[in-house]
Amino acid sequence: MDIKPKVNLNGKIKPYFYIINFSSDEESLCKMEMKCLFNKVPNVKHFFSYHYIDPSRSPFIKECISIMYTGKSLEDIIHKITTDNLKYEKFKVSYINYGDETVGYENRRNIEYKLGQNIKGEAEMKNPELIFGVTKSNGKWIFGEYKKSEPDWKLHSRKPYSYSNALNSRVARAIVNIAVCNNSNYKVVDPCCGIGTVIIEALSLGINIKGWEINPMIAANAKINLKYLYYKNVITTGTMHDIKDKFDVSIIDLPYGLFSPTTLKEQVDIMKTARKISNKMVIVTFEDMDKHILSAGFDIIDSCSVSKSKFKRYITICK
């Protein structure tokens, strides 16, 4: 989760160019995640930042170029490559199409050829060890090391046990990023962890997380899911109200009585206990629970919503 700025060949801090994508149902969730990771809310599906986030960390980041050179023309980029005597082995140059900045196949191949011819060393088209990305943004050419998201987290959806009402892996991953932002030292708890979707995404990101699940059958299934995906068991079967530890943040997908009756009082009690055991809470609800969140002793920092079929989930950051 290191977001320290990197430097280019001239020792200057270099920016990164990110390309994101989201459906209309998840736009507000994506923007909340970007705000937590980059401290900015993009208005379009691409942006520059001096912070580095591995594209595979977020379900919404698709590509990233670590910018080495910028220029008003392709010739400006070529001049900088030759001036710096750029030399690499087993590299490939790829033109990155996105949004409205699309270029046809023949033009892309021509651009890639011109740049590749001016980089010293042997290119490797099939299995490159390094890919250079080139594209244009607002009329400016940018060139640098390219990385594409490798969404291994999609494999988590193949876990043995899953419920139709559970958060999907993409939403759960974004919520974990929202909860921890860029603090890899956070202690996290999911005190109503269900089948473990949030737990799995947090563990895959290397986050220190523990889970509690009051329903023995669901807890057992969650533990099977963890074992199936080769993650350690961090789930305790029992009520969150017995938790003695203190955590930096709790992530709660608020129970609403699908498997057993859940009263409003029980929901409020969950929030009150979350206030005792954590400094921050990210809570997911099926209805607006703001007044109950406030009554539990939290302040509301930010909120968004995601839709699935006829259902809407509210996601609220509280401290």
VOBA-1610 file (N, C-alpha, C; in pm, whole numbers, padded with zeros to 5 digits, always signed):
BEGIN
Met+00081-00121+00000Met+00000+00000+00000Met+00085+00126+00000Asp+00209+00114-00046Asp+00300+00226-00048Asp+00255+00326-00153Ile+00231+00450-00115Ile+00191+00553-00210Ile+00294+00664-00217Lys+00419+00635-00174Lys+00522+00738-00182Lys+00553+00770-00327Pro+00566+00897-00362Pro+00597+00933-00500Pro+00729+00874-00545Lys+00733+00830-00672Lys+00856+00780-00731Lys+00920+00891-00814Val+01046+00870-00854Val+01117+00973-00931Val+01149+00919-01069Asn+01158+01012-01166Asn+01192+00971-01302Asn+01343+00972-01322Leu+01387+00958-01446Leu+01530+00947-01475Leu+01606+01074-01438Asn+01538+01185-01431Asn+01604+01311-01398Asn+01593+01345-01249Gly+01544+01252-01169Gly+01535+01274-01026Gly+01414+01354-00983Lys+01323+01381-01075Lys+01203+01457-01041Lys+01089+01363-01005Ile+01003+01411-00916Ile+00886+01331-00880Ile+00799+01314-01004Lys+00760+01190-01030Lys+00682+01164-01151Lys+00537+01132-01117Pro+00446+01180-01197Pro+00305+01148-01174Pro+00267+01015-01239Tyr+00149+00970-01207Tyr+00095+00849-01264Tyr-00036+00883-01334Phe-00063+00810-01440Phe-00186+00830-01516Phe-00271+00704-01499Tyr-00391+00722-01441Tyr-00479+00610-01412Tyr-00601+00612-01502Ile-00642+00492-01543Ile-00766+00474-01617Ile-00857+00387-01532Ile-00978+00436-01505Ile-01073+00362-01422Ile-01198+00332-01503Asn-01279+00241-01449Asn-01407+00212-01514Asn-01507+00166-01409Phe-01632+00196-01433Phe-01737+00159-01338Phe-01871+00162-01410Ser-01966+00086-01358Ser-02103+00091-01408Ser-02176+00207-01341Ser-02287+00246-01398Ser-02362+00358-01340Ser-02410+00323-01199Asp-02437+00195-01173Asp-02484+00153-01040Asp-02376+00166-00933Glu-02249+00165-00975Glu-02139+00166-00879Glu-02052+00292-00891Glu-02099+00391-00962Glu-02021+00513-00982Glu-01988+00581-00850Ser-02087+00596-00762Ser-02061+00666-00636Ser-01967+00587-00546Leu-01973+00454-00552Leu-01879+00371-00475Leu-01738+00387-00528Cys-01722+00386-00660Cys-01590+00408-00720Cys-01532+00542-00679Lys-01613+00646-00683Lys-01564+00779-00650Lys-01528+00790-00502Met-01603+00720-00416Met-01568+00719-00275Met-01434+00648-00254Glu-01414+00536-00324Glu-01287+00464-00311Glu-01170+00550-00362Met-01188+00617-00476Met-01081+00702-00528Met-01049+00816-00431Lys-01152+00869-00367Lys-01132+00976-00269Lys-01049+00927-00152Cys-01075+00803-00109Cys-01001+00747+00005Cys-00859+00710-00033Leu-00838+00664-00156Leu-00705+00621-00198Leu-00618+00736-00248Phe-00680+00832-00318Phe-00603+00938-00384Phe-00633+01078-00330Asn-00731+01088-00244Asn-00773+01218-00193Asn-00824+01309-00304Lys-00889+01248-00401Lys-00952+01326-00509Lys-01068+01245-00566Val-01166+01318-00620Val-01283+01255-00681Val-01279+01285-00831Pro-01247+01186-00914Pro-01236+01213-01058Pro-01373+01242-01120Asn-01374+01338-01213Asn-01497+01371-01284Asn-01513+01287-01410Val-01402+01231-01458Val-01403+01144-01575Val-01330+01015-01540Lys-01322+00923-01636Lys-01266+00791-01607Lys-01115+00782-01628His-01047+00892-01603His-00900+00892-01604His-00853+01013-01524Phe-00733+01003-01466Phe-00682+01115-01388Phe-00533+01096-01363Phe-00468+01204-01322Phe-00326+01203-01285Phe-00315+01209-01133Ser-00212+01146-01080Ser-00186+01153-00936Ser-00038+01129-00912Tyr+00014+01189-00804Tyr+00151+01160-00762Tyr+00156+01040-00667His+00042+00986-00632His+00036+00868-00546His+00030+00742-00631Tyr+00105+00639-00591Tyr+00100+00514-00664Tyr+00014+00413-00590Ile-00082+00357-00661Ile-00164+00248-00612Ile-00155+00138-00717Asp-00120+00017-00675Asp-00117-00096-00768Asp-00257-00111-00829Pro-00268-00112-00963Pro-00401-00122-01025Pro-00481-00243-00980Ser-00413-00351-00943Ser-00484-00472-00902Ser-00547-00459-00764Arg-00511-00355-00690Arg-00568-00338-00557Arg-00715-00297-00565Ser-00749-00213-00658Ser-00885-00160-00669Ser-00964-00234-00775Pro-01093-00259-00751Pro-01175-00321-00855Pro-01210-00226-00969Phe-01179-00098-00951Phe-01216+00001-01051Phe-01099+00055-01133Ile-00976+00043-01081Ile-00859+00085-01158Ile-00827-00022-01260Lys-00818+00015-01385Lys-00793-00082-01492Lys-00649-00076-01543Glu-00592+00045-01551Glu-00458+00059-01608Glu-00386+00176-01543Cys-00254+00172-01549Cys-00172+00279-01493Cys-00047+00296-01575Ile-00010+00421-01604Ile+00118+00452-01668Ile+00200+00534-01570Ser+00318+00483-01534Ser+00413+00558-01451Ser+00490+00649-01546Ile+00455+00775-01546Ile+00499+00865-01652Ile+00649+00895-01645Met+00717+00871-01756Met+00858+00905-01771Met+00875+01034-01851Tyr+00795+01048-01958Tyr+00806+01164-02046Tyr+00669+01215-02085Thr+00660+01345-02104Thr+00542+01407-02163Thr+00589+01499-02275Gly+00500+01525-02371Gly+00538+01613-02482Gly+00416+01659-02559Lys+00438+01763-02639Lys+00329+01815-02720Lys+00306+01730-02845Ser+00406+01648-02881Ser+00395+01565-03000Ser+00467+01433-02977Leu+00443+01337-03064Leu+00513+01210-03057Leu+00663+01232-03076Glu+00698+01329-03161Glu+00839+01359-03185Glu+00907+01409-03058Asp+00835+01480-02973Asp+00892+01524-02844Asp+00928+01403-02758Ile+00843+01302-02757Ile+00870+01182-02679Ile+00992+01108-02736Ile+00996+01095-02866Ile+01109+01027-02931Ile+01239+01100-02900His+01236+01232-02904His+01357+01311-02875His+01405+01285-02732Lys+01315+01278-02638Lys+01355+01254-02499Lys+01409+01113-02480Ile+01351+01016-02551Ile+01400+00878-02544Ile+01544+00870-02595Thr+01569+00934-02708Thr+01704+00929-02766Thr+01804+01011-02685Thr+01760+01125-02630Thr+01849+01208-02548Thr+01894+01133-02423Asp+01802+01058-02361Asp+01835+00981-02241Asp+01898+00846-02274Asn+01911+00817-02402Asn+01973+00691-02444Asn+01903+00572-02377Leu+01770+00573-02382Leu+01690+00473-02313Leu+01723+00333-02366Lys+01751+00241-02274Lys+01790+00106-02313Lys+01725+00003-02221Tyr+01654-00091-02279Tyr+01590-00198-02204Tyr+01592-00325-02288Glu+01582-00439-02222Glu+01573-00567-02291Glu+01434-00626-02267Lys+01389-00704-02365Lys+01261-00774-02358Lys+01145-00680-02323Phe+01138-00569-02394Phe+01033-00470-02372Phe+00933-00471-02487Lys+00823-00406-02462Lys+00720-00388-02563Lys+00659-00250-02546Val+00622-00185-02655Val+00553-00057-02650Val+00408-00079-02692Ser+00315-00026-02613Ser+00173-00045-02642Ser+00100+00087-02633Tyr+00024+00120-02737Tyr-00060+00240-02732Tyr-00186+00207-02652Ile-00219+00292-02555Ile-00331+00266-02466Ile-00453+00347-02510Asn-00551+00278-02562Asn-00677+00342-02597Asn-00767+00353-02475Tyr-00835+00464-02459Tyr-00930+00481-02348Tyr-01024+00594-02383Gly-01142+00589-02332Gly-01237+00699-02347Gly-01248+00751-02490Asp-01235+00883-02502Asp-01245+00946-02634Asp-01110+00948-02706Glu-01003+00913-02633Glu-00868+00919-02691Glu-00834+00787-02761Thr-00918+00747-02857Thr-00896+00620-02926Thr-00827+00644-03060Val-00740+00550-03094Val-00665+00555-03219Val-00684+00421-03290Gly-00698+00425-03422Gly-00719+00304-03501Gly-00599+00211-03499Tyr-00623+00086-03539Tyr-00521-00019-03531Tyr-00392+00019-03602Glu-00401+00063-03728Glu-00280+00094-03807Glu-00202+00209-03744Asn-00272+00311-03697Asn-00203+00423-03633Asn-00136+00381-03503Arg-00203+00294-03427Arg-00142+00245-03302Arg-00013+00169-03331Arg-00018+00079-03428Arg+00102+00000-03462Arg+00215+00091-03510Asn+00181+00196-03584Asn+00283+00289-03634Asn+00348+00365-03519Ile+00267+00411-03425Ile+00319+00483-03307Ile+00410+00392-03226Glu+00366+00269-03202Glu+00444+00173-03125Glu+00577+00142-03193Tyr+00574+00129-03324Tyr+00697+00099-03400Tyr+00797+00213-03390Lys+00749+00336-03407Lys+00839+00452-03402Lys+00908+00464-03267Leu+00832+00444-03160Leu+00891+00454-03027Leu+00986+00337-03001Gly+00943+00216-03035Gly+01026+00099-03011Gly+01158+00103-03084Gln+01159+00161-03203Gln+01282+00170-03283Gln+01386+00259-03218Asn+01342+00348-03131Asn+01436+00444-03069Asn+01478+00403-02928Ile+01427+00290-02880Ile+01471+00237-02752Ile+01577+00130-02779Lys+01693+00147-02723Lys+01801+00050-02747Lys+01772-00080-02671Gly+01810-00191-02732Gly+01785-00321-02672Gly+01689-00401-02757Glu+01665-00524-02718Glu+01580-00615-02794Glu+01436-00611-02743Ala+01345-00587-02835Ala+01203-00590-02799Ala+01155-00735-02791Glu+01049-00756-02718Glu+00988-00889-02705Glu+00836-00870-02710Met+00776-00913-02820Met+00635-00884-02841Met+00541-00982-02772Lys+00581-01110-02758Lys+00492-01211-02704Lys+00495-01218-02551Asn+00614-01219-02493Asn+00628-01231-02349Asn+00722-01124-02293Pro+00683-00998-02302Pro+00772-00891-02256Pro+00788-00890-02105Glu+00905-00854-02059Glu+00927-00836-01915Glu+00886-00697-01870Leu+00878-00605-01966Leu+00841-00466-01936Leu+00758-00411-02051Ile+00647-00347-02017Ile+00563-00284-02119Ile+00566-00134-02098Phe+00594-00061-02204Phe+00584+00084-02203Phe+00448+00123-02261Gly+00378+00211-02193Gly+00250+00259-02242Gly+00265+00399-02297Val+00194+00426-02405Val+00192+00560-02462Val+00048+00595-02496Thr+00009+00720-02471Thr-00125+00765-02504Thr-00126+00917-02503Lys-00243+00973-02529Lys-00260+01119-02523Lys-00369+01152-02424Ser-00350+01262-02352Ser-00452+01311-02261Ser-00459+01463-02273Asn-00575+01512-02311Asn-00595+01657-02329Asn-00491+01716-02424Gly-00461+01643-02531Gly-00369+01692-02632Gly-00222+01673-02599Lys-00190+01619-02480Lys-00051+01598-02441Lys-00017+01450-02449Trp+00100+01421-02507Trp+00147+01283-02514Trp+00213+01244-02382Ile+00187+01121-02339Ile+00253+01070-02219Ile+00310+00932-02248Phe+00423+00903-02185Phe+00494+00777-02209Phe+00555+00729-02077Gly+00546+00600-02050Gly+00607+00547-01929Gly+00579+00400-01910Glu+00622+00347-01798Glu+00599+00206-01768Glu+00450+00182-01746Tyr+00402+00075-01805Tyr+00258+00047-01807Tyr+00227-00076-01723Lys+00120-00068-01646Lys+00075-00183-01570Lys-00076-00194-01580Lys-00121-00315-01610Lys-00264-00342-01621Lys-00310-00418-01498Ser-00433-00394-01456Ser-00489-00464-01342Ser-00494-00614-01368Glu-00455-00691-01268Glu-00468-00836-01273Glu-00567-00877-01163Pro-00694-00876-01195Pro-00798-00894-01092Pro-00812-01038-01045Asp-00711-01088-00974Asp-00718-01223-00920Asp-00834-01238-00822Trp-00877-01125-00764Trp-00988-01130-00668Trp-01116-01183-00731Lys-01126-01179-00864Lys-01246-01233-00928Lys-01262-01382-00901Leu-01149-01450-00877Leu-01154-01593-00848Leu-01222-01621-00714His-01230-01518-00628His-01292-01537-00497His-01440-01569-00508Ser-01501-01533-00618Ser-01644-01561-00636Ser-01671-01711-00652Arg-01565-01789-00672Arg-01581-01935-00690Arg-01575-02010-00557Lys-01576-01938-00448Lys-01570-02003-00317Lys-01689-02098-00301Pro-01675-02202-00218Pro-01779-02304-00207Pro-01915-02252-00162Tyr-01915-02155-00068Tyr-02042-02107-00014Tyr-02061-01959-00046Ser-02178-01929-00096Ser-02212-01790-00127Ser-02363-01774-00116Tyr-02405-01654-00079Tyr-02547-01626-00066Tyr-02584-01509-00157Ser-02703-01516-00213Ser-02744-01415-00311Ser-02748-01275-00252Asn-02772-01266-00121Asn-02782-01134-00059Asn-02646-01078-00016Ala-02541-01161-00023Ala-02410-01119+00025Ala-02347-01015-00070Leu-02257-00935-00017Leu-02182-00843-00100Leu-02103-00922-00203Asn-02094-00871-00327Asn-02006-00938-00421Asn-01860-00897-00395Ser-01768-00971-00452Ser-01626-00950-00424Ser-01580-00810-00464Arg-01633-00758-00573Arg-01592-00626-00621Arg-01631-00517-00521Val-01755-00521-00476Val-01801-00421-00379Val-01728-00437-00247Ala-01711-00562-00203Ala-01642-00587-00076Ala-01499-00535-00081Arg-01431-00554-00192Arg-01292-00508-00205Arg-01285-00356-00196Ala-01377-00289-00264Ala-01380-00143-00258Ala-01407-00094-00116Ile-01497-00162-00046Ile-01529-00122+00092Ile-01408-00140+00183Val-01331-00246+00163Val-01209-00266+00242Val-01111-00151+00217Asn-01094-00113+00091Asn-01005+00000+00059Asn-01055+00130+00121Ile-01185+00149+00122Ile-01244+00267+00184Ile-01219+00267+00334Ala-01224+00151+00394Ala-01206+00140+00539Ala-01064+00172+00583Val-00965+00121+00509Val-00826+00138+00553Val-00754+00253+00483Cys-00811+00302+00372Cys-00744+00405+00291Cys-00602+00357+00258Asn-00500+00426+00304Asn-00363+00383+00274Asn-00284+00351+00400Asn-00355+00309+00503Asn-00288+00274+00628Asn-00282+00123+00641Ser-00169+00065+00604Ser-00153-00080+00605Ser-00138-00135+00746Asn-00124-00048+00845Asn-00107-00093+00984Asn-00239-00102+01060Tyr-00348-00067+00994Tyr-00478-00071+01061Tyr-00513-00213+01107Lys-00572-00220+01226Lys-00635-00343+01273Lys-00784-00332+01239Val-00834-00432+01167Val-00970-00425+01115Val-01052-00541+01170Val-01180-00516+01193Val-01271-00621+01237Val-01397-00620+01152Asp-01443-00738+01117Asp-01575-00756+01056Asp-01655-00839+01156Pro-01732-00773+01244Pro-01797-00843+01355Pro-01926-00916+01318Cys-01972-00900+01194Cys-02089-00973+01145Cys-02051-01027+01007Cys-01952-01115+01004Cys-01879-01141+00879Cys-01951-01234+00782Gly-02061-01297+00824Gly-02133-01382+00730Gly-02045-01491+00673Ile-02049-01508+00541Ile-01970-01613+00477Ile-01826-01570+00447Gly-01789-01448+00491Gly-01650-01408+00487Gly-01604-01332+00364Thr-01695-01273+00288Thr-01656-01203+00165Thr-01560-01088+00194Val-01593-01005+00293Val-01505-00893+00329Val-01373-00944+00385Ile-01380-01048+00468Ile-01259-01107+00527Ile-01163-01150+00417Ile-01214-01219+00317Ile-01132-01270+00208Ile-01064-01157+00132Glu-01140-01051+00100Glu-01079-00939+00026Glu-00972-00870+00110Ala-00996-00855+00239Ala-00897-00791+00326Ala-00770-00875+00335Leu-00786-01006+00353Leu-00668-01094+00363Leu-00589-01093+00233Ser-00659-01088+00121Ser-00589-01087-00009Ser-00508-00959-00028Leu-00545-00854+00045Leu-00473-00726+00039Leu-00367-00716+00149Gly-00350-00822+00227Gly-00250-00821+00333Gly-00290-00743+00455Ile-00419-00726+00477Ile-00468-00645+00589Ile-00490-00733+00712Asn-00457-00678+00827Asn-00476-00746+00955Asn-00623-00737+00994Ile-00697-00845+00974Ile-00841-00843+00999Ile-00883-00967+01078Lys-00986-00949+01160Lys-01049-01059+01231Lys-01200-01052+01209Gly-01264-01168+01215Gly-01408-01172+01193Gly-01481-01247+01303Trp-01606-01209+01326Trp-01695-01279+01419Trp-01826-01308+01346Glu-01883-01424+01371Glu-02011-01459+01314Glu-02092-01537+01417Ile-02211-01488+01449Ile-02291-01544+01557Ile-02360-01675+01516Asn-02391-01692+01389Asn-02460-01812+01341Asn-02357-01923+01317Pro-02362-02033+01394Pro-02260-02138+01382Pro-02251-02199+01243Met-02364-02219+01177Met-02362-02279+01043Met-02294-02185+00943Ile-02329-02058+00948Ile-02269-01962+00855Ile-02120-01945+00885Ala-02084-01942+01014Ala-01943-01930+01052Ala-01863-02049+00999Ala-01922-02169+01009Ala-01854-02289+00959Ala-01832-02280+00809Asn-01932-02232+00736Asn-01918-02216+00592Asn-01814-02110+00556Ala-01809-02005+00635Ala-01708-01900+00612Ala-01567-01956+00629Lys-01549-02038+00730Lys-01418-02097+00753Lys-01379-02192+00639Ile-01477-02263+00586Ile-01451-02350+00470Ile-01409-02265+00349Asn-01475-02149+00331Asn-01437-02059+00221Asn-01292-02013+00234Leu-01252-01977+00356Leu-01114-01933+00379Leu-01016-02045+00347Lys-01044-02163+00395Lys-00955-02276+00371Lys-00946-02308+00223Tyr-01057-02301+00153Tyr-01060-02331+00010Tyr-00971-02236-00069Leu-00967-02110-00025Leu-00886-02009-00095Leu-00747-01992-00033Tyr-00711-02082+00057Tyr-00577-02086+00117Tyr-00548-01964+00206Tyr-00651-01915+00272Tyr-00632-01809+00371Tyr-00646-01867+00511Lys-00574-01809+00604Lys-00580-01858+00742Lys-00715-01826+00802Asn-00754-01906+00901Asn-00880-01884+00970Asn-00866-01771+01071Val-00940-01664+01050Val-00937-01549+01142Val-01078-01522+01196Ile-01165-01623+01184Ile-01306-01605+01221Ile-01336-01676+01353Thr-01401-01604+01441Thr-01448-01659+01568Thr-01599-01679+01561Thr-01645-01796+01603Thr-01789-01821+01610Thr-01840-01764+01742Gly-01924-01663+01735Gly-01974-01601+01857Gly-02026-01462+01830Thr-02078-01399+01933Thr-02137-01266+01921Thr-02030-01157+01931Met-02048-01053+01853Met-01955-00941+01855Met-01956-00868+01989His-02065-00885+02064His-02077-00814+02191His-01981-00868+02297Asp-01916-00981+02268Asp-01816-01037+02359Asp-01674-00997+02321Ile-01658-00919+02214Ile-01524-00880+02169Ile-01460-00788+02273Lys-01338-00819+02310Lys-01264-00740+02408Lys-01156-00653+02344Asp-01112-00694+02223Asp-01004-00621+02156Asp-01053-00485+02106Lys-00956-00399+02076Lys-00985-00268+02018Lys-00928-00264+01877Phe-01005-00208+01783Phe-00966-00205+01643Phe-00969-00062+01590Asp-00893-00041+01483Asp-00892+00091+01419Asp-01021+00115+01342Val-01073+00009+01279Val-01193+00027+01199Val-01273-00103+01197Ser-01404-00090+01199Ser-01492-00204+01182Ser-01568-00189+01050Ile-01588-00302+00984Ile-01666-00307+00860Ile-01788-00393+00888Ile-01906-00335+00871Ile-02029-00405+00909Ile-02128-00404+00794Asp-02162-00523+00748Asp-02277-00539+00658Asp-02393-00573+00749Leu-02473-00473+00781Leu-02571-00482+00889Leu-02674-00591+00863Pro-02686-00689+00955Pro-02788-00794+00939Pro-02928-00735+00935Tyr-03012-00792+00851Tyr-03149-00739+00842Tyr-03254-00848+00849Gly-03214-00966+00903Gly-03314-01066+00934Gly-03344-01167+00827Leu-03251-01192+00734Leu-03278-01289+00629Leu-03279-01432+00684Phe-03180-01465+00769Phe-03168-01601+00821Phe-03227-01615+00961Ser-03236-01508+01033Ser-03298-01510+01165Ser-03354-01371+01192Pro-03461-01361+01270Pro-03522-01230+01295Pro-03421-01131+01355Thr-03419-01010+01302Thr-03330-00906+01351Thr-03411-00780+01375Thr-03413-00734+01497Thr-03492-00615+01530Thr-03408-00489+01513Leu-03477-00376+01509Leu-03408-00249+01500Leu-03317-00229+01621Lys-03363-00270+01738Lys-03281-00257+01859Lys-03151-00337+01845Glu-03162-00457+01790Glu-03041-00539+01771Glu-02946-00473+01672Gln-03000-00410+01568Gln-02916-00339+01471Gln-02845-00221+01538Val-02918-00146+01618Val-02859-00032+01689Val-02754-00079+01789Asp-02781-00191+01854Asp-02685-00247+01950Asp-02554-00286+01879Ile-02566-00335+01757Ile-02447-00369+01678Ile-02363-00243+01656Met-02429-00133+01621Met-02357-00007+01599Met-02293+00044+01727Lys-02365+00031+01838Lys-02312+00078+01966Lys-02189-00002+02007Thr-02193-00132+01984Thr-02076-00214+02016Thr-01961-00181+01922Ala-01992-00155+01795Ala-01887-00115+01700Ala-01820+00013+01749Arg-01898+00102+01808Arg-01842+00228+01860Arg-01746+00200+01975Lys-01775+00098+02055Lys-01689+00064+02169Lys-01558-00002+02125Ile-01565-00083+02019Ile-01448-00164+01982Ile-01367-00104+01868Ser-01414+00004+01804Ser-01341+00060+01690Ser-01352+00212+01687Asn-01250+00275+01632Asn-01248+00422+01620Asn-01325+00470+01497Lys-01342+00381+01401Lys-01404+00417+01273Lys-01492+00300+01230Met-01598+00329+01159Met-01688+00224+01109Met-01726+00253+00965Val-01721+00151+00882Val-01781+00157+00749Val-01897+00058+00751Ile-02018+00110+00737Ile-02136+00026+00754Ile-02217+00021+00625Val-02268-00098+00595Val-02351-00121+00477Val-02491-00154+00525Thr-02590-00079+00475Thr-02729-00098+00519Thr-02822-00102+00398Phe-02942-00157+00420Phe-03042-00163+00313Phe-03140-00046+00318Glu-03121+00041+00416Glu-03205+00160+00424Glu-03125+00272+00490Asp-03175+00391+00482Asp-03107+00505+00544Asp-03112+00489+00696Met-02994+00472+00756Met-02985+00450+00901Met-02912+00564+00970Asp-02906+00681+00906Asp-02824+00790+00958Asp-02858+00827+01103Lys-02986+00839+01134Lys-03022+00883+01270Lys-02981+00779+01374His-02982+00653+01335His-02942+00547+01428His-02789+00541+01442Ile-02720+00570+01333Ile-02574+00577+01338Ile-02532+00689+01433Leu-02597+00803+01421Leu-02566+00917+01508Leu-02600+00886+01655Ser-02711+00815+01676Ser-02751+00782+01812Ser-02654+00684+01877Ala-02579+00609+01793Ala-02481+00514+01846Ala-02351+00583+01885Gly-02340+00712+01856Gly-02221+00787+01897Gly-02123+00816+01788Phe-02157+00784+01663Phe-02069+00810+01550Phe-02104+00944+01483Asp-02005+01004+01419Asp-02027+01113+01326Asp-02018+01057+01185Ile-02103+01104+01096Ile-02102+01057+00957Ile-02005+01142+00875Ile-01909+01076+00813Ile-01805+01145+00737Ile-01840+01152+00589Asp-01891+01043+00534Asp-01922+01038+00392Asp-02016+00921+00369Ser-02085+00922+00256Ser-02175+00811+00224Ser-02194+00800+00074Cys-02233+00681+00030Cys-02264+00659-00110Cys-02362+00541-00116Ser-02399+00499-00235Ser-02489+00386-00248Ser-02453+00305-00372Val-02488+00177-00369Val-02472+00090-00486Val-02604+00019-00507Ser-02634-00012-00630Ser-02760-00077-00663Ser-02733-00216-00720Lys-02824-00308-00689Lys-02820-00442-00744Lys-02963-00485-00768Ser-02997-00497-00896Ser-03135-00529-00932Ser-03228-00424-00870Lys-03323-00467-00788Lys-03417-00372-00726Lys-03368-00322-00590Phe-03252-00374-00546Phe-03204-00340-00413Phe-03100-00228-00418Lys-03099-00148-00315Lys-02998-00044-00300Lys-02930-00063-00165Arg-02797-00053-00165Arg-02723-00059-00040Arg-02662+00077-00013Tyr-02669+00120+00113Tyr-02609+00245+00155Tyr-02477+00213+00226Ile-02372+00283+00187Ile-02241+00262+00247Ile-02201+00394+00314Thr-02176+00388+00443Thr-02152+00509+00521Thr-02021+00497+00600Ile-01939+00601+00591Ile-01815+00609+00667Ile-01844+00689+00793Cys-01810+00634+00908Cys-01839+00698+01035Cys-01716+00699+01125Lys-01705+00803+01207Lys-01597+00810+01306Lys-01654+00859+01438
//
